[in-house]
Amino acid sequence: MHMNGYGWDMVGFGLLHMALFWGLIGAAIVILVRAARGDREGVAVPSKLTRLEERYARGEIDRGEFERGKLDIER
């Protein structure tokens, strides 16, 4: 039987659908792994020294506490 070229279009669509399917599976795996690891893109975590400097700037701690905390962090 000869299909006169018909059917080859379906092969192309099949390959496209298969690539899309596996691409979505891969993307889902990446998203799940990142969520499980707790990745937070774009969320900056301040360093201990930065937090100490902010507390000192707000007046929550005095100069002595700031210096002791800074020495402790540097160790």
N, C-alpha and C positions, 0 to 999 in steps of 0.2 A: 504494500500500500504506500502511496506517495501522498504527503500532506501538503504539497505545494507551498512550502515555506511556513505554513501554519504550525504552531507548536514551539518554534524557536522563540517567538515573543514570550511565551509562557516560561521558557527556560530563563530568559533575562529577568522577568518579574520574580521568578522563584529565587534567583540568586540575590536580587535586590532585597526581597523580603527576608531571606536567610541572614544577610549582612545586617539588616536593621534589627532583626531579632537578637542576634548575638551582641550587637552593639548596646542594645538596651539592657541585656543581661549583664554585660561588663560594667556599664554605668551604675546599675543597681548594686553590684558587688562593691564598687568603689565607694558609693554613698554609705552603704551599710558598714563597711570597715572604718571609714572616717568617723561615723557616728559612734561606733563602738569604742574607738580609741579616744574619743572626746576632742577631736580636732576642732578648734574654733578659729576659723580664718578671720582675720581682721580685728580680733580682740587682742589688744595690747595688754600685757600683764606688767605692771610697774615693778621695777626691781625693789629690793628691800631698802636700798639706800634712797631711792626716789620717794618711797613711802615715808621714810624717816624724815627726809627733807621737807616733805609736804606737812607732816605733823608739826615740825618745828616752825614752819612758816605760818601755820594756823594758830600757833601759840599753845598747842596741846602739851608740849614738852618744853622744858627750859634748856639752856645752853649745855649744862652739865649732862643731862640725859641724852641730848643729841650727840655729844662727844663720846660718851660711853657706848651708845648704840652704834656709832660709826666705827669705833675701834672693834667692837664685837663682830660687826659685819665683815670687816677687813681681815679678820682672822680666819 
